[in-house]
Amino acid sequence: MNQISSTRQLHYDLLRIFASFMVVMLHVSAFYWDKIQPQTEQWMALNLFDSAVRSCVPLFFMLSGAFLLAKELPLNKLLGKNVLHLAVVWLVWSVLYAVDAIGLPAFFHADAGQIFTAVVNGKYHLWFLPKMIEVYLMVPLLYAGTRMKEGKGLYYLLVLFGLFGILKSTLTVFVYPNPSIQVLLKTKLPNLAFYSGYFLLGYFLEHRWKKKIPSRWLLLTLLGSIAVFTLLGQMDAIQKGQPAGIFYGYFCLPVCLEAICLFLLFKNIGAERVQGRWSGRVAFVSKATMGIYLLHPFVLERLDRAGINSLTWNTWCAVPLVTLLTFSVCLGISTVLLKLPLVKKML
């Protein structure tokens, strides 16, 4: 593997690990988020952590886009390897979580309708897999779009996504004096808030964006966005008198901006700063990230039953600690499962 490939692969791995950690923190902070009044310091902490890691989902789509749109992928490989694999993983883990929801041995005595409902409803985090499958099925069209008119098609698609995906989604969260403005935004304007937009954005930032923005400016922009995001969310929730996440949507501007900053920050890191044994460890943990993603709600619930959650200690400390504990336990389990020939295909 040449140096360029190594560099790209390593920062992909680093970002994938970081995004996985963000997903775990998102669900740790959300566990009791809706059960606490927004005036409390506990909710303030949960809101801050939640706001800071919302970009985890866009980042996964951006990573996939950076990979899959880089070169033309044969349709049989796309369908047979990527789509089929995700579909099988989705089905298997939906069944496993259905067993967990119904319980044992009750699962084996449940009627077909109850089992079907439990499988289809699935666990709250499994929505991501069919959404990724949905985007994978569009890869041939997205690839063609990025090469259309000598690459100008990509800019056209990104402008549409920015205007009718990100900007439109952001404007709809506000309350306007004239209700007709909401009607216009929600029902009259095109809706292009699709995850394929993040797919294209990841490809653009990795392969077409040539200018290197200094990491300090990216970091300042990231922290500033999180601060504004958190403050406005806190004010909105207090005004409503109940927990609310005005900018929690994955297509809101603050979330998109944070995803872009993080993607470019990790792109700046490259491989030159992590070499030798560390690069091997990064690759090792990266391989376990799918298992971490699939397992973490199961581990979180067991920890909660044991009295370990975001409210166990001071919330400012509890959220990072429970996140780290959950991530570590899932990493350990994934490491074992990856050694089993049949099981590792489900991760």
C-alpha positions in Angstrom: 0.0 0.0 0.0 1.5 3.4 -1.0 1.8 6.3 1.4 -1.2 8.1 0.0 -3.4 5.1 0.5 -2.1 4.6 4.1 -2.7 8.2 4.9 -6.3 8.1 3.7 -7.0 4.7 5.3 -5.6 5.8 8.7 -7.6 9.0 9.0 -10.7 7.1 7.8 -10.1 4.6 10.7 -9.5 7.4 13.2 -12.7 9.2 12.2 -14.7 6.0 12.2 -13.5 5.2 15.8 -14.3 8.7 16.9 -17.7 8.7 15.3 -18.5 5.4 17.0 -17.6 6.9 20.3 -19.8 9.8 19.5 -22.8 7.5 18.8 -22.3 5.9 22.2 -22.1 9.3 23.9 -25.2 10.4 22.1 -27.2 7.5 23.5 -25.7 7.8 27.0 -26.7 11.5 27.1 -30.1 10.8 25.6 -31.0 8.0 28.0 -32.6 10.3 30.6 -32.6 13.5 28.5 -36.4 13.6 28.3 -37.0 12.8 32.0 -35.3 15.9 33.5 -36.5 19.5 33.5 -34.4 21.8 31.2 -33.8 24.3 34.0 -31.5 21.9 35.9 -27.8 21.6 35.6 -28.2 17.9 34.8 -30.2 18.6 31.7 -27.8 21.4 30.7 -25.0 18.8 30.8 -27.0 16.3 28.8 -27.9 18.9 26.2 -24.3 20.0 25.8 -23.0 16.4 25.3 -25.9 15.6 23.0 -25.4 18.7 20.9 -21.7 18.1 20.7 -22.0 14.6 19.1 -25.0 15.0 16.9 -22.8 15.0 13.8 -21.9 11.3 14.3 -24.6 10.0 11.9 -23.7 12.4 9.0 -20.0 11.4 9.5 -20.8 7.8 8.8 -22.5 8.6 5.6 -19.7 11.0 4.6 -17.1 8.2 5.3 -19.0 5.8 3.1 -19.3 8.3 0.3 -15.6 9.0 0.5 -15.0 5.3 -0.1 -17.7 4.2 -2.5 -17.7 7.2 -4.8 -14.0 7.3 -5.3 -14.1 4.8 -8.2 -16.8 3.0 -10.1 -18.0 -0.1 -8.2 -19.3 -3.1 -10.2 -23.0 -3.5 -9.6 -22.7 -7.2 -8.7 -20.1 -6.3 -6.1 -22.2 -3.4 -4.7 -25.3 -5.6 -4.4 -23.7 -8.8 -3.4 -21.1 -7.4 -0.9 -22.3 -4.1 0.5 -26.1 -4.2 0.2 -26.6 -7.9 0.9 -24.2 -7.8 3.8 -26.0 -4.9 5.5 -29.4 -6.5 4.9 -28.3 -9.7 6.6 -26.8 -7.8 9.5 -29.9 -5.8 9.8 -32.1 -8.9 9.8 -30.0 -10.9 12.2 -29.6 -8.1 14.8 -33.3 -7.2 14.5 -34.1 -10.8 15.5 -31.6 -10.8 18.3 -33.0 -7.6 19.7 -36.5 -8.9 19.3 -35.5 -11.9 21.4 -34.1 -9.5 24.0 -37.3 -7.4 24.0 -39.7 -10.3 24.3 -37.4 -12.3 26.6 -36.5 -15.9 27.0 -38.1 -18.4 26.9 -41.1 -16.2 26.1 -39.8 -15.6 22.6 -40.2 -19.3 21.7 -43.8 -19.3 22.9 -44.8 -15.9 21.3 -47.1 -15.9 18.3 -45.8 -15.1 14.8 -47.5 -11.7 14.8 -45.8 -10.6 18.1 -42.4 -11.8 16.8 -42.8 -10.1 13.5 -43.8 -6.8 15.2 -40.8 -7.0 17.5 -38.4 -7.7 14.6 -39.8 -4.9 12.4 -39.9 -2.3 15.2 -36.3 -3.3 16.0 -34.0 -1.5 18.4 -33.9 2.3 18.2 -30.4 2.4 16.7 -31.0 -0.1 13.9 -32.8 2.5 11.7 -29.3 3.4 10.4 -28.8 0.2 8.5 -31.8 0.4 6.1 -31.0 4.0 5.5 -27.5 3.1 4.6 -28.8 0.3 2.3 -31.1 2.9 0.7 -28.1 5.1 -0.1 -26.0 2.2 -1.3 -28.7 1.3 -3.8 -28.2 4.8 -5.3 -24.4 4.6 -5.6 -24.4 4.0 -9.4 -26.6 7.1 -9.9 -24.5 9.2 -7.4 -21.3 8.1 -9.0 -22.6 9.2 -12.4 -23.7 12.5 -11.0 -20.3 13.2 -9.6 -18.7 12.7 -13.1 -21.5 14.5 -15.0 -20.4 17.6 -17.0 -16.7 17.1 -16.1 -17.5 17.1 -12.4 -19.8 20.0 -12.4 -22.7 17.7 -11.6 -21.3 17.2 -8.1 -21.4 20.9 -7.4 -25.0 21.1 -8.7 -26.1 18.2 -6.4 -24.4 19.7 -3.4 -26.0 23.1 -4.0 -29.4 21.5 -4.1 -28.6 19.5 -0.9 -27.4 22.7 0.8 -30.5 24.8 -0.2 -33.3 22.3 0.0 -31.8 19.9 2.5 -29.7 21.8 5.1 -31.0 25.3 4.8 -34.7 24.3 4.5 -34.5 21.9 7.4 -32.8 24.6 9.5 -35.4 27.2 8.7 -38.3 24.9 9.5 -37.3 24.7 13.2 -38.2 28.3 13.9 -41.6 29.7 14.7 -42.8 32.5 12.4 -45.4 35.3 12.9 -47.2 34.2 9.8 -48.0 30.4 9.8 -48.0 30.4 6.0 -44.2 30.6 6.1 -44.1 27.2 7.8 -46.5 25.9 5.2 -44.3 27.2 2.5 -41.2 25.7 4.0 -42.7 22.3 4.8 -45.0 21.6 1.9 -44.3 23.9 -1.0 -40.5 23.8 -1.4 -38.7 20.7 -2.6 -37.4 18.4 0.2 -33.9 17.2 -0.5 -32.9 16.3 3.1 -31.5 12.9 2.1 -28.6 11.1 3.5 -27.2 10.7 0.0 -26.4 14.4 0.3 -23.9 13.6 3.1 -22.6 10.7 1.0 -21.8 13.2 -1.8 -20.4 15.7 0.7 -17.9 13.1 2.1 -16.7 12.4 -1.4 -16.3 16.1 -2.2 -14.4 16.9 0.9 -12.0 13.9 0.5 -11.4 13.9 -3.2 -12.3 17.3 -4.6 -11.6 19.8 -1.8 -7.9 20.7 -2.3 -7.5 23.7 0.1 -6.2 22.8 3.5 -7.9 24.8 6.3 -5.7 25.1 9.4 -6.9 22.8 12.1 -7.1 25.6 14.7 -9.7 27.4 12.6 -11.6 24.2 12.1 -11.5 23.5 15.8 -12.6 27.1 16.7 -15.5 26.8 14.2 -16.5 23.5 15.7 -16.5 24.7 19.3 -18.3 27.9 18.4 -21.0 26.0 16.6 -21.4 23.6 19.5 -21.6 26.5 21.9 -24.3 28.4 19.9 -26.1 25.1 19.2 -26.2 24.3 22.9 -27.2 27.7 24.1 -30.0 28.2 21.7 -31.3 24.7 22.5 -31.2 25.4 26.2 -33.1 28.7 25.8 -35.7 27.0 23.6 -36.3 24.2 26.0 -36.6 26.5 29.0 -39.1 28.7 27.1 -41.2 25.6 26.2 -40.9 24.3 29.8 -39.9 20.8 28.7 -36.9 19.0 27.1 -36.6 20.0 23.4 -33.9 19.7 20.8 -34.5 22.5 18.3 -31.3 21.8 16.3 -31.0 18.0 17.0 -32.1 17.1 13.4 -29.3 15.6 11.3 -30.0 18.1 8.5 -29.8 21.2 10.6 -27.0 23.7 9.8 -25.1 23.3 13.1 -24.9 19.5 12.8 -23.8 19.8 9.1 -21.2 22.4 10.0 -19.8 20.3 12.9 -19.6 17.2 10.6 -17.7 19.2 8.0 -15.3 20.5 10.6 -14.6 17.1 12.1 -14.2 15.5 8.7 -11.6 18.0 7.6 -9.9 17.9 11.0 -9.3 14.2 10.7 -8.3 14.6 7.1 -5.6 17.1 8.3 -4.3 14.5 10.7 -3.3 12.0 8.0 -1.0 9.1 8.8 2.2 11.0 9.4 1.3 11.6 13.1 0.3 8.0 13.9 2.9 5.5 12.8 4.3 2.1 13.8 2.4 0.1 16.4 -0.2 2.8 16.9 -1.4 2.5 13.3 -2.0 -1.2 13.8 -4.0 -0.5 16.9 -6.1 2.1 15.2 -6.9 -0.4 12.4 -7.7 -3.0 14.9 -10.2 -0.8 16.8 -11.7 0.4 13.5 -12.6 -3.2 12.5 -14.6 -3.5 15.7 -16.7 -0.3 15.2 -19.6 -2.1 13.6 -19.8 -4.5 16.6 -19.6 -1.5 19.0 -22.4 0.2 17.2 -24.6 -2.9 17.2 -23.9 -3.9 20.8 -23.9 -0.6 22.7 -27.7 -0.3 23.4 -27.6 -3.8 24.9 -24.7 -2.9 27.1 -26.1 0.5 28.1 -29.3 -1.1 29.3 -27.5 -3.7 31.4 -25.4 -0.9 33.0 -28.5 1.1 33.7 -30.1 -1.9 35.4 -26.9 -2.1 37.6 -27.4 1.6 38.5 -24.7 2.9 36.2 -26.0 5.7 33.9 -25.6 9.4 33.1 -27.2 10.4 36.5 -25.2 8.0 38.7 -22.6 10.7 39.5 -22.2 14.3 38.6 -23.6 14.4 35.1 -20.6 16.3 33.7 -18.4 13.4 34.7 -20.9 10.5 34.4 -21.6 10.9 30.7 -18.0 10.6 29.6 -17.3 7.8 32.1 -20.3 5.7 31.1 -19.5 6.3 27.5 -16.0 5.2 27.9 -17.1 2.1 29.9 -19.8 1.2 27.4 -17.4 1.7 24.5 -14.7 -0.4 26.2 -17.1 -3.3 27.0 -18.4 -3.3 23.5 -14.9 -3.3 22.1 -14.0 -6.3 24.2 -17.0 -8.2 23.1 -16.5 -7.3 19.5 -12.9 -8.4 19.6 -14.0 -11.9 20.8 -16.8 -12.1 18.2 -14.5 -11.1 15.4 -12.4 -14.2 16.1 -15.4 -16.5 15.4 -15.6 -17.3 11.6 -19.4 -17.2 11.2 -20.2 -14.6 13.8 -17.7 -12.0 12.4 -19.7 -11.9 9.2 -22.5 -10.3 11.2 -20.3 -7.4 12.3 
